[in-house]
């Protein structure tokens, strides 16, 4: 009995059809019979080609479904990891098939299968140990899979080769935030802001610094960074939520209510917009915002 994956019935059907046509081609004894097989081959090719196009569309629809899931689940953790929006990898040279595993790893991260991505990218690095793109993607997969120590080691290798890689640097900052290594988090996030060579990295560096200072109860600094975050990215609604918390604990409750109101108005259907509304309702009823960042 095979331990491999169960063959897909659709693929099995096409393989059976292939075998049937191949058998008729071998048995064809006349020009007319060969011509008939030729027409069948062409029709079969067109059928498979059309199926591939349809499957490609289904694949993209699945990606959209994954994005919808991410949006629904977005508010499960206050300190969200940077959203994975990397471009499809373009490997200049194929290292013994490594590029196949790199692209597969990218696809699996995009689909939320972080464990599968780790497996694929580990294979890529076994074939091409110096492939920085594979290392960076592996770090993303490990981080999103909450394997923080492993991700920290992987991103450290990336930064040794590419010190100006701001996305890798903010990911290290995020991991340090999650591990409560605040000094190192500040160092890496501040470096990403000074580099200012990637808009997304600069945006998240400000947001995570706000979270670091909020965790350290340095509320004035936290407010400053959340305000800068919203100037850079008004659609990062979690910054409204956190700005409200920072203002509240700093004692400026009017500013807190204004931040949550702005966050809710920005997009009342967004999970973070909804959390802003929850804070408005909670505090109106005499409750207190959560102190913890999780």
Backbone as CSV, one residue per row, in Angstrom:
resi,resn,N_x,N_y,N_z,CA_x,CA_y,CA_z,C_x,C_y,C_z
1,UNK,0.846,-1.192,0.000,0.000,0.000,0.000,0.882,1.242,0.000
2,UNK,0.567,2.203,-0.868,1.363,3.415,-0.991,1.087,4.358,0.175
3,UNK,2.186,5.022,0.637,2.040,6.012,1.699,1.861,7.411,1.140
4,UNK,1.869,7.558,-0.194,1.753,8.855,-0.825,0.326,9.364,-0.805
5,UNK,0.138,10.591,-1.305,-1.199,11.169,-1.328,-2.111,10.413,-2.274
6,UNK,-3.399,10.396,-1.964,-4.378,9.725,-2.813,-4.508,10.471,-4.138
7,UNK,-4.374,9.767,-5.289,-4.471,10.439,-6.583,-5.823,11.128,-6.739
8,UNK,-5.800,12.306,-7.345,-7.030,13.046,-7.573,-7.857,12.351,-8.643
9,UNK,-9.166,12.168,-8.420,-10.015,11.490,-9.413,-10.008,12.189,-10.764
10,UNK,-9.944,13.518,-10.758,-9.904,14.263,-12.012,-8.647,13.923,-12.800
11,UNK,-7.509,13.918,-12.109,-6.244,13.595,-12.770,-6.257,12.140,-13.234
12,UNK,-6.793,11.243,-12.404,-6.887,9.836,-12.802,-7.684,9.670,-14.090
13,UNK,-8.783,10.420,-14.203,-9.604,10.335,-15.399,-8.846,10.756,-16.643
14,UNK,-8.081,11.838,-16.509,-7.283,12.298,-17.652,-6.180,11.302,-17.993
15,UNK,-5.570,10.698,-16.985,-4.513,9.717,-17.257,-5.086,8.479,-17.948
16,UNK,-6.255,8.066,-17.522,-6.897,6.917,-18.188,-7.208,7.239,-19.640
17,UNK,-7.700,8.455,-19.874,-7.982,8.883,-21.246,-6.706,8.902,-22.071
18,UNK,-5.626,9.371,-21.466,-4.331,9.391,-22.151,-3.904,7.986,-22.555
19,UNK,-4.041,7.049,-21.610,-3.646,5.670,-21.898,-4.495,5.077,-23.024
20,UNK,-5.781,5.405,-23.027,-6.653,4.904,-24.098,-6.214,5.421,-25.460
21,UNK,-5.943,6.708,-25.537,-5.528,7.296,-26.812,-4.167,6.751,-27.227
22,UNK,-3.253,6.627,-26.242,-1.922,6.086,-26.551,-2.041,4.669,-27.106
23,UNK,-2.937,3.886,-26.530,-3.132,2.515,-27.025,-3.676,2.499,-28.442
24,UNK,-4.632,3.383,-28.753,-5.183,3.440,-30.108,-4.135,3.918,-31.115
25,UNK,-3.263,4.828,-30.663,-2.209,5.298,-31.559,-1.252,4.163,-31.921
26,UNK,-0.889,3.362,-30.952,0.012,2.234,-31.216,-0.637,1.203,-32.121
27,UNK,-1.960,1.052,-31.990,-2.664,0.019,-32.774,-3.096,0.507,-34.152
28,UNK,-2.983,1.813,-34.401,-3.458,2.369,-35.683,-2.625,1.807,-36.831
29,UNK,-3.319,1.176,-37.786,-2.590,0.551,-38.897,-2.739,1.268,-40.209
30,UNK,-3.598,2.252,-40.279,-3.821,2.946,-41.549,-3.755,4.447,-41.326
31,UNK,-3.621,5.162,-42.431,-3.564,6.619,-42.352,-4.859,7.181,-41.792
32,UNK,-5.989,6.587,-42.161,-7.280,7.066,-41.673,-7.394,6.895,-40.161
33,UNK,-6.903,5.747,-39.669,-6.953,5.508,-38.222,-6.054,6.496,-37.475
34,UNK,-4.857,6.745,-38.062,-3.941,7.700,-37.422,-4.529,9.106,-37.431
35,UNK,-5.221,9.464,-38.512,-5.845,10.778,-38.589,-6.938,10.929,-37.535
36,UNK,-7.675,9.837,-37.321,-8.725,9.866,-36.301,-8.125,10.041,-34.911
37,UNK,-7.002,9.359,-34.661,-6.326,9.496,-33.370,-5.784,10.908,-33.201
38,UNK,-5.271,11.465,-34.308,-4.746,12.834,-34.259,-5.839,13.810,-33.811
39,UNK,-7.030,13.681,-34.412,-8.131,14.565,-34.036,-8.501,14.381,-32.571
40,UNK,-8.430,13.139,-32.097,-8.755,12.865,-30.700,-7.711,13.469,-29.768
41,UNK,-6.435,13.417,-30.185,-5.365,14.007,-29.375,-5.570,15.514,-29.258
42,UNK,-5.894,16.155,-30.393,-6.105,17.603,-30.385,-7.279,17.974,-29.476
43,UNK,-8.373,17.205,-29.602,-9.546,17.471,-28.777,-9.226,17.263,-27.297
44,UNK,-8.430,16.241,-26.993,-8.048,15.947,-25.610,-7.176,17.073,-25.047
45,UNK,-6.248,17.546,-25.886,-5.376,18.643,-25.451,-6.209,19.881,-25.111
46,UNK,-7.155,20.206,-25.997,-7.989,21.385,-25.769,-8.825,21.224,-24.501
47,UNK,-9.296,20.014,-24.272,-10.101,19.747,-23.078,-9.283,19.952,-21.809
48,UNK,-8.051,19.429,-21.805,-7.184,19.575,-20.635,-6.781,21.032,-20.457
49,UNK,-6.481,21.708,-21.581,-6.083,23.112,-21.516,-7.203,23.969,-20.921
50,UNK,-8.431,23.701,-21.333,-9.574,24.442,-20.795,-9.756,24.154,-19.307
51,UNK,-9.532,22.884,-18.930,-9.656,22.508,-17.518,-8.603,23.229,-16.677
52,UNK,-7.375,23.357,-17.237,-6.311,24.054,-16.515,-6.685,25.518,-16.300
53,UNK,-7.270,26.131,-17.322,-7.701,27.524,-17.179,-8.764,27.650,-16.088
54,UNK,-9.720,26.710,-16.086,-10.771,26.733,-15.066,-10.186,26.507,-13.675
55,UNK,-9.232,25.572,-13.581,-8.607,25.295,-12.286,-7.790,26.495,-11.811
56,UNK,-7.141,27.175,-12.766,-6.401,28.378,-12.400,-7.318,29.428,-11.802
57,UNK,-8.524,29.562,-12.366,-9.503,30.509,-11.832,-9.962,30.092,-10.434
58,UNK,-10.187,28.790,-10.266,-10.584,28.281,-8.943,-9.466,28.548,-7.923
59,UNK,-8.216,28.366,-8.364,-7.076,28.604,-7.474,-7.056,30.054,-6.998
60,UNK,-7.292,31.003,-7.923,-7.323,32.408,-7.544,-8.496,32.706,-6.615
61,UNK,-9.636,32.038,-6.852,-10.785,32.224,-5.967,-10.484,31.703,-4.562
62,UNK,-9.699,30.610,-4.489,-9.300,30.085,-3.179,-8.410,31.097,-2.467
63,UNK,-7.499,31.738,-3.234,-6.656,32.774,-2.633,-7.520,33.902,-2.054
64,UNK,-8.543,34.291,-2.797,-9.444,35.330,-2.306,-10.157,34.873,-1.034
65,UNK,-10.505,33.572,-0.983,-11.148,33.015,0.201,-10.210,33.076,1.398
66,UNK,-8.922,32.793,1.154,-7.932,32.882,2.219,-7.837,34.315,2.739
67,UNK,-7.837,35.292,1.818,-7.775,36.691,2.237,-8.995,37.072,3.065
68,UNK,-10.158,36.560,2.688,-11.363,36.824,3.476,-11.226,36.231,4.872
69,UNK,-10.659,35.013,4.945,-10.447,34.384,6.248,-9.502,35.226,7.103
70,UNK,-8.424,35.737,6.481,-7.464,36.551,7.225,-8.126,37.798,7.792
71,UNK,-9.029,38.395,6.992,-9.724,39.589,7.455,-10.624,39.274,8.641
72,UNK,-11.318,38.142,8.564,-12.217,37.747,9.645,-11.430,37.468,10.923
73,UNK,-10.237,36.858,10.741,-9.431,36.473,11.905,-8.473,37.564,12.347
74,UNK,-8.506,38.710,11.689,-7.479,39.735,11.893,-7.403,40.245,13.317
75,UNK,-8.511,40.242,14.029,-8.531,40.857,15.357,-8.343,39.856,16.487
76,UNK,-7.756,38.712,16.210,-7.565,37.711,17.248,-6.333,37.994,18.096
77,UNK,-5.454,38.864,17.600,-4.231,39.171,18.337,-3.918,40.646,18.141
78,UNK,-3.673,41.351,19.227,-3.422,42.779,19.110,-2.179,43.059,18.277
79,UNK,-1.087,42.380,18.548,0.164,42.630,17.833,0.241,41.727,16.606
80,UNK,-0.447,42.126,15.541,-0.469,41.313,14.340,0.881,41.342,13.635
81,UNK,1.285,40.191,13.095,2.476,40.160,12.257,2.207,40.928,10.984
82,UNK,3.262,41.477,10.350,3.057,42.167,9.084,2.334,41.251,8.096
83,UNK,1.350,41.814,7.415,0.613,41.010,6.443,1.536,40.587,5.330
84,UNK,1.506,39.295,4.987,2.392,38.782,3.946,1.830,39.167,2.588
85,UNK,2.518,40.093,1.917,2.060,40.543,0.603,3.210,40.548,-0.389
86,UNK,4.214,39.722,-0.116,5.378,39.713,-0.989,5.047,39.309,-2.418
87,UNK,5.805,39.883,-3.354,5.601,39.532,-4.760,6.057,38.101,-5.012
88,UNK,5.441,37.477,-6.006,5.833,36.116,-6.367,7.324,36.081,-6.665
89,UNK,8.054,35.143,-6.081,9.517,35.145,-6.228,9.963,34.912,-7.669
90,UNK,11.017,35.620,-8.027,11.644,35.426,-9.334,13.087,35.011,-9.064
91,UNK,13.390,33.743,-9.248,14.725,33.228,-8.993,15.530,33.317,-10.273
92,UNK,16.669,34.037,-10.211,17.452,34.265,-11.419,18.059,32.975,-11.966
93,UNK,18.508,32.116,-11.086,19.081,30.842,-11.501,18.410,29.722,-10.728
94,UNK,18.134,28.643,-11.428,17.535,27.498,-10.748,18.641,26.637,-10.176
95,UNK,18.699,26.554,-8.872,19.732,25.767,-8.208,19.233,24.336,-7.992
96,UNK,19.472,23.504,-8.952,19.126,22.086,-8.822,17.657,21.891,-8.452
97,UNK,16.795,22.757,-8.979,15.372,22.631,-8.693,14.918,23.424,-7.493
98,UNK,15.811,24.225,-6.900,15.452,24.986,-5.697,14.327,25.971,-5.966
99,UNK,14.300,26.554,-7.171,13.300,27.589,-7.458,11.886,27.037,-7.366
100,UNK,11.714,25.767,-7.711,10.394,25.147,-7.609,9.914,25.144,-6.158
101,UNK,10.813,24.814,-5.242,10.458,24.781,-3.821,10.262,26.189,-3.271
102,UNK,11.032,27.170,-3.795,10.869,28.554,-3.341,9.487,29.067,-3.720
103,UNK,9.097,28.856,-4.972,7.788,29.333,-5.422,6.659,28.612,-4.692
104,UNK,6.847,27.310,-4.465,5.831,26.564,-3.724,5.720,27.097,-2.296
105,UNK,6.869,27.403,-1.690,6.857,27.947,-0.336,6.128,29.269,-0.276
106,UNK,6.368,30.138,-1.263,5.679,31.428,-1.336,4.173,31.218,-1.433
107,UNK,3.763,30.300,-2.289,2.332,30.037,-2.466,1.704,29.523,-1.177
108,UNK,2.406,28.632,-0.481,1.864,28.060,0.746,1.756,29.105,1.860
109,UNK,2.723,30.033,1.924,2.604,31.118,2.900,1.377,31.958,2.580
110,UNK,1.204,32.274,1.295,0.060,33.084,0.876,-1.253,32.417,1.243
111,UNK,-1.272,31.085,1.214,-2.491,30.335,1.520,-2.655,30.047,3.012
112,UNK,-1.646,30.409,3.798,-1.746,30.200,5.238,-1.272,28.842,5.713
113,UNK,-0.656,28.045,4.815,-0.119,26.738,5.209,1.348,26.923,5.573
114,UNK,1.596,27.443,6.788,2.955,27.805,7.172,3.839,26.581,7.380
115,UNK,3.272,25.523,7.943,4.063,24.306,8.153,4.497,23.723,6.808
116,UNK,3.581,23.707,5.836,3.928,23.209,4.505,4.973,24.083,3.848
117,UNK,4.877,25.408,4.049,5.857,26.335,3.483,7.234,26.091,4.086
118,UNK,7.289,25.868,5.387,8.565,25.594,6.054,9.217,24.362,5.447
119,UNK,8.429,23.325,5.247,8.957,22.091,4.667,9.511,22.334,3.263
120,UNK,8.760,23.062,2.434,9.186,23.312,1.066,10.434,24.191,1.018
121,UNK,10.455,25.248,1.826,11.587,26.170,1.809,12.841,25.549,2.422
122,UNK,12.662,24.651,3.364,13.807,23.921,3.907,14.441,23.064,2.822
123,UNK,13.616,22.461,1.965,14.136,21.684,0.832,14.889,22.585,-0.141
124,UNK,14.345,23.790,-0.371,15.009,24.733,-1.270,16.399,25.089,-0.748
125,UNK,16.496,25.318,0.562,17.780,25.696,1.144,18.753,24.524,1.226
126,UNK,18.216,23.308,1.283,19.099,22.139,1.225,19.781,22.061,-0.142
127,UNK,19.061,22.506,-1.167,19.610,22.502,-2.529,20.450,23.743,-2.806
128,UNK,20.078,24.860,-2.205,20.770,26.135,-2.447,20.909,26.890,-1.130
129,UNK,21.887,26.528,-0.299,22.001,27.092,1.056,22.185,28.608,1.089
130,UNK,22.680,29.208,0.021,22.943,30.650,0.031,21.814,31.465,-0.583
131,UNK,20.696,30.838,-0.902,19.567,31.534,-1.535,18.872,32.425,-0.505
132,UNK,19.135,33.741,-0.578,18.614,34.682,0.417,17.095,34.758,0.362
133,UNK,16.542,34.705,-0.841,15.090,34.792,-0.977,14.409,33.637,-0.244
134,UNK,14.976,32.435,-0.375,14.414,31.272,0.324,14.539,31.445,1.836
135,UNK,15.675,31.990,2.289,15.861,32.215,3.721,14.850,33.224,4.249
136,UNK,14.631,34.291,3.497,13.686,35.315,3.936,12.269,34.754,4.022
137,UNK,11.869,33.980,3.005,10.537,33.373,3.018,10.411,32.355,4.152
138,UNK,11.483,31.614,4.405,11.458,30.648,5.513,11.246,31.378,6.837
139,UNK,11.921,32.520,6.996,11.729,33.305,8.214,10.288,33.758,8.374
140,UNK,9.661,34.221,7.272,8.252,34.603,7.310,7.385,33.436,7.768
141,UNK,7.614,32.260,7.148,6.796,31.090,7.469,6.956,30.703,8.935
142,UNK,8.194,30.693,9.427,8.440,30.337,10.826,7.801,31.353,11.768
143,UNK,7.913,32.630,11.428,7.325,33.671,12.269,5.805,33.539,12.326
144,UNK,5.186,33.367,11.157,3.732,33.260,11.112,3.244,31.964,11.762
145,UNK,4.130,30.971,11.824,3.797,29.708,12.499,4.151,29.762,13.987
146,UNK,4.544,30.967,14.447,4.892,31.223,15.849,6.088,30.403,16.323
147,UNK,6.980,30.083,15.404,8.261,29.447,15.748,9.280,30.583,15.851
148,UNK,9.171,31.369,16.915,9.886,32.640,16.980,11.403,32.481,17.078
149,UNK,11.881,31.518,17.840,13.330,31.342,17.959,13.944,30.957,16.611
150,UNK,13.280,30.040,15.922,13.773,29.609,14.617,13.739,30.768,13.620
151,UNK,12.639,31.540,13.650,12.505,32.676,12.734,13.571,33.732,13.015
152,UNK,13.851,33.963,14.288,14.859,34.950,14.664,16.224,34.551,14.102
153,UNK,16.551,33.265,14.208,17.828,32.787,13.672,17.871,32.917,12.155
154,UNK,16.757,32.609,11.495,16.707,32.689,10.037,16.849,34.132,9.562
155,UNK,16.095,35.057,10.163,16.181,36.459,9.760,17.553,37.051,10.089
156,UNK,18.193,36.574,11.138,19.535,37.047,11.466,20.511,36.693,10.347
157,UNK,20.332,35.511,9.762,21.181,35.119,8.624,20.901,36.000,7.408
158,UNK,19.624,36.335,7.220,19.267,37.223,6.111,19.937,38.585,6.294
159,UNK,19.864,39.123,7.512,20.410,40.453,7.765,21.935,40.480,7.703
160,UNK,22.577,39.351,7.965,24.029,39.289,7.806,24.412,39.494,6.343
161,UNK,23.570,38.972,5.443,23.842,39.102,4.007,23.279,40.389,3.432
162,UNK,22.145,40.852,3.998,21.477,42.051,3.487,21.101,42.964,4.657
163,UNK,22.063,43.725,5.191,21.781,44.580,6.357,20.693,45.622,6.097
164,UNK,20.451,45.979,4.835,19.445,46.996,4.513,18.085,46.389,4.181
165,UNK,17.899,45.114,4.482,16.616,44.452,4.232,15.633,44.857,5.341
166,UNK,14.865,45.908,5.067,14.005,46.475,6.110,12.866,45.559,6.515
167,UNK,12.331,44.786,5.559,11.251,43.868,5.915,11.747,42.793,6.871
168,UNK,12.929,42.258,6.621,13.501,41.286,7.549,13.724,41.934,8.910
169,UNK,14.141,43.186,8.891,14.434,43.878,10.157,13.167,44.117,10.980
170,UNK,12.062,44.531,10.332,10.841,44.746,11.124,10.265,43.419,11.612
171,UNK,10.506,42.350,10.853,10.057,41.045,11.333,10.833,40.640,12.582
172,UNK,12.134,40.936,12.605,12.919,40.689,13.819,12.372,41.555,14.958
173,UNK,12.035,42.808,14.641,11.452,43.681,15.664,10.150,43.134,16.207
174,UNK,9.305,42.608,15.307,8.033,42.014,15.729,8.272,40.806,16.643
175,UNK,9.211,39.953,16.249,9.511,38.764,17.063,10.022,39.180,18.436
176,UNK,10.907,40.169,18.476,11.410,40.653,19.759,10.284,41.227,20.608
177,UNK,9.331,41.906,19.969,8.152,42.412,20.684,7.374,41.255,21.301
178,UNK,7.131,40.197,20.518,6.381,39.048,21.018,7.129,38.344,22.151
179,UNK,8.460,38.338,22.076,9.274,37.693,23.110,9.596,38.659,24.261
180,UNK,9.086,39.901,24.144,9.278,40.931,25.158,10.748,41.292,25.349
181,UNK,11.515,41.209,24.262,12.904,41.671,24.256,12.864,43.094,23.710
182,UNK,12.416,44.025,24.534,12.052,45.348,24.041,13.241,46.162,23.537
183,UNK,14.388,46.026,24.171,15.560,46.782,23.739,15.962,46.448,22.311
184,UNK,16.019,45.153,22.013,16.373,44.730,20.652,15.281,45.107,19.662
185,UNK,14.031,45.035,20.100,12.929,45.434,19.219,13.088,46.896,18.802
186,UNK,13.369,47.759,19.776,13.545,49.185,19.483,14.716,49.403,18.536
187,UNK,15.794,48.674,18.762,16.992,48.826,17.919,16.676,48.502,16.455
188,UNK,16.038,47.370,16.222,15.765,46.954,14.839,14.699,47.825,14.187
189,UNK,13.651,48.159,14.912,12.577,48.961,14.330,13.051,50.384,14.038
190,UNK,13.877,50.941,14.920,14.423,52.277,14.683,15.349,52.276,13.473
191,UNK,16.102,51.193,13.304,16.988,51.078,12.131,16.159,51.034,10.851
192,UNK,15.030,50.320,10.868,14.166,50.254,9.680,13.627,51.643,9.331
193,UNK,13.292,52.429,10.361,12.799,53.786,10.113,13.904,54.660,9.526
194,UNK,15.125,54.515,10.032,16.243,55.306,9.494,16.555,54.917,8.056
195,UNK,16.463,53.632,7.756,16.709,53.183,6.380,15.649,53.743,5.435
196,UNK,14.383,53.665,5.861,13.253,54.216,5.104,13.329,53.833,3.619
197,UNK,13.600,52.556,3.332,13.719,52.105,1.942,12.600,51.176,1.514
198,UNK,11.591,51.042,2.388,10.447,50.197,2.065,9.243,50.779,2.819
199,UNK,8.231,51.225,2.066,7.102,51.923,2.680,6.396,51.062,3.730
200,UNK,6.184,49.787,3.388,5.500,48.888,4.315,6.320,48.690,5.587
201,UNK,7.634,48.521,5.420,8.498,48.323,6.583,8.481,49.559,7.476
202,UNK,8.542,50.745,6.878,8.518,51.980,7.667,7.204,52.121,8.434
203,UNK,6.105,51.779,7.771,4.789,51.848,8.414,4.731,50.932,9.634
204,UNK,5.092,49.662,9.442,5.004,48.712,10.547,6.041,48.990,11.629
205,UNK,7.184,49.558,11.254,8.187,49.904,12.266,7.621,50.926,13.246
206,UNK,6.901,51.929,12.723,6.266,52.915,13.610,5.196,52.254,14.487
207,UNK,4.387,51.388,13.880,3.309,50.739,14.633,3.862,49.863,15.756
208,UNK,4.874,49.056,15.440,5.427,48.161,16.461,6.164,48.935,17.552
209,UNK,6.811,50.051,17.176,7.429,50.869,18.222,6.355,51.423,19.156
210,UNK,5.210,51.796,18.585,4.104,52.219,19.436,3.701,51.130,20.410
211,UNK,3.636,49.896,19.922,3.266,48.776,20.790,4.324,48.511,21.856
212,UNK,5.602,48.634,21.468,6.685,48.443,22.444,6.543,49.451,23.583
213,UNK,6.362,50.721,23.230,6.254,51.757,24.271,4.962,51.622,25.062
214,UNK,3.911,51.144,24.420,2.656,50.893,25.146,2.855,49.787,26.174
215,UNK,3.553,48.727,25.770,3.828,47.630,26.702,4.704,48.094,27.865
216,UNK,5.596,49.032,27.583,6.501,49.536,28.632,5.845,50.674,29.435
217,UNK,4.576,50.966,29.119,3.806,52.017,29.786,4.438,53.396,29.617
218,UNK,5.098,53.582,28.472,5.616,54.894,28.088,4.594,55.471,27.106
219,UNK,3.471,55.897,27.671,2.282,56.175,26.868,2.444,57.360,25.912
220,UNK,3.176,58.383,26.338,3.347,59.546,25.464,4.105,59.155,24.195
221,UNK,5.163,58.355,24.358,5.920,57.883,23.192,5.049,56.985,22.316
222,UNK,4.248,56.151,22.971,3.361,55.265,22.216,2.388,56.082,21.363
223,UNK,1.796,57.111,21.949,0.862,57.972,21.214,1.547,58.583,20.003
224,UNK,2.763,59.071,20.196,3.508,59.703,19.092,3.686,58.738,17.926
225,UNK,4.068,57.488,18.223,4.315,56.528,17.145,3.028,56.062,16.483
226,UNK,1.960,55.928,17.251,0.685,55.553,16.625,0.162,56.679,15.731
227,UNK,0.365,57.913,16.154,-0.049,59.046,15.315,0.752,59.073,14.015
228,UNK,2.056,58.821,14.104,2.893,58.767,12.902,2.469,57.603,12.004
229,UNK,2.103,56.487,12.637,1.634,55.325,11.876,0.425,55.696,11.028
230,UNK,-0.522,56.392,11.634,-1.757,56.728,10.931,-1.531,57.774,9.843
231,UNK,-0.508,58.613,9.980,-0.160,59.542,8.907,0.401,58.777,7.710
232,UNK,1.187,57.729,8.007,1.787,56.927,6.945,0.783,55.961,6.323
233,UNK,-0.104,55.416,7.143,-1.056,54.414,6.654,-2.396,54.530,7.346
234,UNK,-3.251,55.429,6.883,-4.556,55.631,7.545,-5.436,54.383,7.562
235,UNK,-5.144,53.415,6.706,-5.969,52.203,6.650,-5.510,51.122,7.632
236,UNK,-4.435,51.373,8.366,-3.987,50.403,9.369,-4.806,50.655,10.638
237,UNK,-6.040,50.116,10.637,-7.011,50.500,11.660,-6.633,50.051,13.063
238,UNK,-5.774,49.046,13.164,-5.352,48.635,14.498,-4.618,49.771,15.216
239,UNK,-4.031,50.696,14.439,-3.340,51.819,15.073,-4.331,52.758,15.768
240,UNK,-5.552,52.893,15.238,-6.578,53.683,15.937,-6.916,53.037,17.283
241,UNK,-7.084,51.717,17.245,-7.427,50.977,18.461,-6.341,51.166,19.519
242,UNK,-5.074,51.005,19.108,-3.965,51.108,20.055,-3.731,52.551,20.487
243,UNK,-3.954,53.501,19.569,-3.846,54.918,19.936,-4.868,55.260,21.026
244,UNK,-6.059,54.698,20.890,-7.064,54.902,21.926,-6.614,54.354,23.265
245,UNK,-6.053,53.143,23.261,-5.576,52.558,24.531,-4.476,53.414,25.149
246,UNK,-3.519,53.858,24.304,-2.402,54.649,24.822,-2.900,55.956,25.428
247,UNK,-3.808,56.618,24.727,-4.361,57.865,25.254,-5.131,57.641,26.556
248,UNK,-5.884,56.556,26.601,-6.693,56.257,27.788,-5.804,56.078,29.014
249,UNK,-4.747,55.270,28.853,-3.886,54.994,29.997,-2.987,56.181,30.337
250,UNK,-2.830,57.112,29.370,-2.090,58.338,29.645,-2.963,59.328,30.406
251,UNK,-4.272,59.051,30.445,-5.187,59.927,31.162,-5.977,60.866,30.288
252,UNK,-5.752,60.811,28.973,-6.476,61.683,28.050,-7.634,60.887,27.444
253,UNK,-8.713,60.793,28.186,-9.819,59.936,27.766,-10.587,60.514,26.580
254,UNK,-10.631,61.825,26.467,-11.289,62.424,25.311,-10.556,62.045,24.022
255,UNK,-9.228,62.094,24.073,-8.438,61.715,22.899,-8.611,60.228,22.590
256,UNK,-8.743,59.409,23.631,-8.958,57.973,23.435,-10.278,57.733,22.717
257,UNK,-11.325,58.383,23.190,-12.639,58.213,22.566,-12.633,58.723,21.128
258,UNK,-11.888,59.805,20.881,-11.793,60.345,19.520,-11.091,59.354,18.599
259,UNK,-10.025,58.701,19.093,-9.290,57.728,18.279,-10.173,56.540,17.932
260,UNK,-10.887,56.023,18.929,-11.762,54.868,18.652,-12.917,55.256,17.727
261,UNK,-13.425,56.469,17.892,-14.499,56.934,17.004,-13.995,57.031,15.569
262,UNK,-12.788,57.576,15.393,-12.204,57.682,14.055,-11.963,56.301,13.450
263,UNK,-11.507,55.360,14.284,-11.263,54.003,13.787,-12.537,53.323,13.345
264,UNK,-13.593,53.502,14.107,-14.871,52.898,13.748,-15.441,53.542,12.485
265,UNK,-15.340,54.861,12.390,-15.853,55.558,11.219,-15.060,55.206,9.964
266,UNK,-13.767,54.938,10.138,-12.917,54.630,8.977,-13.405,53.387,8.251
267,UNK,-13.849,52.388,9.014,-14.403,51.167,8.403,-15.090,50.361,9.491
268,UNK,-16.399,50.542,9.604,-17.137,49.888,10.687,-17.285,48.383,10.472
269,UNK,-16.945,47.903,9.267,-17.048,46.469,8.996,-15.717,45.750,9.218
270,UNK,-14.643,46.492,9.303,-13.320,45.922,9.546,-13.247,45.401,10.986
271,UNK,-12.588,44.258,11.219,-12.498,43.736,12.599,-11.934,44.754,13.592
272,UNK,-10.971,45.568,13.148,-10.397,46.556,14.062,-11.333,47.731,14.243
273,UNK,-12.096,48.066,13.204,-13.133,49.081,13.364,-14.163,48.633,14.386
274,UNK,-14.503,47.349,14.326,-15.461,46.792,15.292,-14.890,46.809,16.716
275,UNK,-13.590,46.553,16.829,-12.982,46.585,18.169,-12.977,48.000,18.734
276,UNK,-12.799,48.985,17.846,-12.889,50.375,18.300,-14.286,50.659,18.858
277,UNK,-15.302,50.168,18.153,-16.680,50.354,18.624,-16.884,49.637,19.958
278,UNK,-16.309,48.467,20.116,-16.420,47.730,21.376,-15.814,48.530,22.527
279,UNK,-14.685,49.221,22.257,-14.068,50.047,23.298,-14.954,51.233,23.659
280,UNK,-15.590,51.822,22.651,-16.517,52.932,22.926,-17.666,52.464,23.813
281,UNK,-18.209,51.293,23.495,-19.330,50.764,24.283,-18.875,50.363,25.686
282,UNK,-17.694,49.731,25.751,-17.180,49.261,27.036,-16.934,50.424,27.984
283,UNK,-16.258,51.455,27.494,-15.928,52.584,28.366,-17.171,53.414,28.702
284,UNK,-18.136,53.465,27.766,-19.389,54.186,28.058,-20.151,53.521,29.193
285,UNK,-19.961,52.187,29.326,-20.633,51.443,30.388,-19.812,51.409,31.674
286,UNK,-18.705,52.164,31.688,-17.892,52.234,32.899,-16.761,51.227,32.933
287,UNK,-16.533,50.496,31.827,-15.458,49.520,31.788,-14.113,50.134,31.456
288,UNK,-13.076,49.315,31.540,-11.706,49.753,31.265,-11.149,48.967,30.067
289,UNK,-10.391,49.601,29.168,-9.746,48.871,28.074,-8.770,47.854,28.634
290,UNK,-8.480,46.802,27.889,-7.528,45.787,28.367,-6.118,46.351,28.449
291,UNK,-5.413,45.985,29.495,-4.028,46.414,29.646,-3.093,45.569,28.800
292,UNK,-3.451,44.303,28.630,-2.570,43.384,27.920,-2.660,43.620,26.429
293,UNK,-1.547,43.330,25.735,-1.503,43.488,24.279,-1.968,42.251,23.551
294,UNK,-2.492,41.256,24.244,-2.924,40.046,23.552,-4.344,39.700,23.948
